[in-house]
Amino acid sequence: MDVERLEQVPMGTIEGLERPVPRLFFGTANPPISTDDGAAAALLDSVLACGVNAFDCARSYGKAEIALGKWMEARGCRDDVTVLSKCGDIRFGRVEVNRRVIEEQLAQSLEALRTDHIDIFLLHRDDPNTPVEAFIDALNEQKALGRIRVFGVSNWHHRRIDAANRYARAHGLTGFGVSSPNYGLAWQVEDLWGGGCVTISGPENGEAVRWYTENQMPVIAYSSLGRGFFSGRFRAFDYEGAQAVLDSYARKGYLCEDNMERLRRAEVLAERYGVSVPEIAMRYIFGSPMNMFAVVSTTNADRMRMNLRASAHPLSPEDRRFLEGS
């Protein structure tokens, strides 16, 4: 597939990685990557051609690690890409993450990805039955063995992250280096999947946003466009259109009057600036004072380039306040 590459892909740095990382990670949770079908390699080729060389995986994303591993091996590009993967999820109806899960699933991920290390390794959920000290000790051991470069968390409350990192500093250990919560213009009004999903969107999460802003910990936001709520495929307050476009998870988490009003305001700014609604929603994310990265999933190279342009042109604080209705 012939794709146009932006002259300058917006990049950021993550302490512990040798090279800069694009502000966008390509998400592999959906087909054709998660199903490892015949279109997977071509899609990964097109993403890399756009300049996005960071990929977001997890043990729970079907065959995504297998597909990515086969592609990296076939293209000989492992040293040119940043791989993020996650361990620990809902098992037997509850979250279970501990030293055993970390060791077992990291070994499985390394085998599936056909690599000897993972650049960014995250705990996909928090298990309150495991003390933060145990997580830090276990992950430092894996880092010392060279199996991971940077480790962090997904769906963790910032207070638990802070407690873990205070323990790490006090004992001369490496702490969590990145966090991947939900964040975006869409206000997540209900946990989409259950099992302790964490969002820092919406006015009630101001304390978390202040903490991330003060600490400048890299935030790798997932569901950054509300699983299609800001796709531009339906208009504000068109509930029938939204029902047709959004999957059951997006309807559960985002379909509400407050978000319809945010969509209306995004349409106003999109018309004002001559861009699309999803570009406005993505520019909202990168207008945040936090150290923002975002996971995006698309099978369309034009949409990937749009996301890249948006990450390079963040909204002003005034426009962000307008979108929030504040």
N, C-alpha and C positions, 0 to 999 in steps of 0.2 A: 504494500500500500504506500503510495506516495503521500507524504505529509510534510507540511511546512513547519519548520522549527523556528521558535521565537529567537530573535537576535540575542536576547539576554533572558535566560530562565531565572526567575527569582530564587535565590539560594539563602540558606541559613546555616548556622553551625550548631552542632550538638557535641558538647564536651565529651571526649572519649573516642570520637571518630576522627580519622585522619583527614578526610576530605569534606567539603561542604555538601549539604543535603538540599535538594529542591524543596521549596515550600509546599509542594504537593506530593503526597504519596499516592500511588495507584493502588486501589483496594481490590483484592482478589476474592472477595467473599461471594461473588456472583458468577453465573455462567458467562462465557465458556471456560473461565479459569477454574472455578470451583468444581466443574464437572470434567475437566481435563479432556474436552472434546477437540475435534480437528481444527477449530478456529482459535484455540488458545494461543498457539505460538505466533500467529499473524497479529493478534491483538497486542501481545506483549511487544512484538517488533514495532508496531505503530506507536505505542506509548513511549518506548525508548527513543524512537526517531523524533518525537516531539521534544525531547530533552528531559523527560521524567525518568530518572533511574533509581527511584526508591519505591519499594513494593511492600504493602501491608498484608501479612498473612496471619493465620492462626491454625492451631490443631483442629479447631471445630469448623473450618471452612471447607469441608468436603475434601476434594482432591487438589486444592489450590497449591499446597506445598509441593506435591508431586509434579504438577504441571509447571510450576516455576522452576523447580530443580532440573527437570528435563530440558527446559528451554535454556537455562543458564549454561548447562553442560554442552548442549548442541551449538550454542552461539559462542562459547568460550568467553563469556562476559562476567563471570562471577566477581572478578576483582574490580569491575567497573560499575557495580550496582550496590545499593544499600538494601539489605534484607531485614525487615521487621517481622517477627513472629511472636506468638503468644501461647502460653500454656495455662491450664486450669480453667474450668468452666463449670457448668451445672452437671453434676454426676448423681444419678439416682435421686433426682429431685432436689438436690441441694448443692451449694457451692462447696467444692473441696479442693483446696490448694495447700500444699505443704512440701517439705523437702522431697518426699518420695515422688509426688506428682511432678515437681520441677525436674528432678533427675530423669524420670522415665520419659516424660513428654519432650524434654530437650533432646534426648537421644533419638527419639522418634522423628522429631523435626529435622535434626541434622541428617539423618538417613534419607528422609523424603526429599530434602532440599539438595542432596548430593554435595554437601559442603562440610568443612570441618569447624565452621564457626557461624554464628548469627550476629549481625551487626547490632541490632536492637532487639532485646528479648524482654517481653512484658508478661506480667501476671494479669491474665484476662479478667479476673474477678478478685475481690478481696474475700478471704476466709477469716471471719472474726475469731474462729477457734484457734488460729495460728498466730502467735505473738509476732509483732513486727521484727523483733530481734532475730527470730528463726528465719524469716524471709531474707533479711540482710546477710546473715551468716551463710545461708545456702547459696545465694546468688554470688557472693564474693568468692566462694569456693569454685564455682563454675567459671567465673571470670579469670581467676588465677590459673585455671587449667587451659585457658585460651578458647573456650567454647563459646563465649559471648564477649562482646566489646563493651556495650552499654546495656544496662537493665533499668526497667521502670515498671509502671503499672498502667492498667486500664480499668476504669470504673472503680476508682478508689476515692474516698473522701480526702480532701486536702489535709485535714487534721491528722489522719493516719499516716499520710506521706511525710508530714512534718515530724511526727514522732519517730518514724523509722530513720529519717535522715539525721535527727538529733542523736539517736543511738549510734549511727554510723560515724558521725564526727567525733563523738566521745571515745570511740574505740579504734580510731584510725582506719576505718573501713570506707569503702565506696558506698554511697547512698543511691537512692533512686535518681536517675538522671533525666527521665522524661515521664510524661503522663498523657494518657489518651482517654479523656472523658468525652461525652457528647457536648458539642458547642456549635451554635449557629444562630441565625435569625429566628428560626422556628423555635418556639417555646415548647419544650417537652413537658407535657402536662401529666403524662403517665409513663411508667417504666415499660418500654416496648416489649422486652423479652422476659422480664422477671429476673430473679436471681441477682439483684443488687446492681443493676445498671445505674450509672451516675452521670448526671448532667450538670453543667455549670452555666446553662442558658437561663434566661428569665430573671426578673428583678429579685426573686428570693435568694439568688445565688451570688449576690454582690460580695459577700465575705470571701467566697472562693476566688472570684475574679480578682479581688484586691490582693489575695495571697499570691496567686500566680503572677500578677503584675509586679509585685514587690520582689519576688524571688526570681522572676524571669526564667523559670523552668520551662523548657520547650513543651508546648501543648500540641498534641497531634489529634485534632478534633475529628471524631467520626460522626456519620450522619449529618454532615455539615450543611446539606441542603434539605434536611428534613425528609430523607428518603423519597424525594420527588415532590415535596410540598411546594418548593420554589423552583420546580422544573419549568414553569411557564406553560404547562399543558392544560391548565384550567385558570379561569379568572377568579378574582376575589369574590367571595360569597356565592360562588357556584358550587354548592354542596353536591349536586348531582354529578357534575363533572369531576369533582374531587373523589367521590366514591368510585368512579370508573377508573381513575388514574392510580390512586394510591392503593398499596397492598394493605392487608389487615393490620400489620404492625404500624405502618404510618398513620392509618386511620385512628388506631388506638392512642398513639403518642402525640399526634400533632393536629388532628382535625378538630378545631374549636374556633369560636368566634374571635378570640384574641389573635390567633394566627391568621385568620382571614383578614383582619384589619391590618396586620403587618404586611400581608400580601398586597392589599390595596395600596399601602404606602410605597411598597417596592415597585408597583406598577407606575406610580407617580414619578419616582426617581428614574426608572428605566426610560420613560418617555422624555423626561427632562434631559438626560445625558445621551440618549440615542443608543442605548444598549438593551440587553435582554434582562428579564427578571432574574434568572439564575446568576447572571453576572453581578447584578446588584447584591444578591444574597451572599455571593462569594466575596465581593469587595467589603461587605459588612464585617465578615470574619477577620479579614486582614487589616481592617481599620482599628481593631482592638489594640489596647496597650499591652496585651499579653504577647509572649513570644510564640506566635502562631504558625503552625503547620496544619494541613488538612488532608484527610483521606478522601479521595474522589474515585468513583467507579463509573466508567462509561465504556461503551463499545464504539463510540463515535469520536474520531480524531479531531473534528472541528470543535466538539464540546470540550475536549481536553485542552485545546489551544485557548478556548474562551476562559476556562478556569485559570490557565496560566496568566493570561492577560489581566484577569481580575486580581490575582494575587500580587501583581505588580502595580496596581492602581487602587490602593485602599480608600475607603470612604472617609470623609472628614468626620470629626466628632459631632458636628452639627447634623450631618446627614444620618449618622448612626442614631442620634437622639430622636430625629424625626421618625425613623423606622420603628423605634421602640415606643413611640408615642409619649416621650418624656420631654 
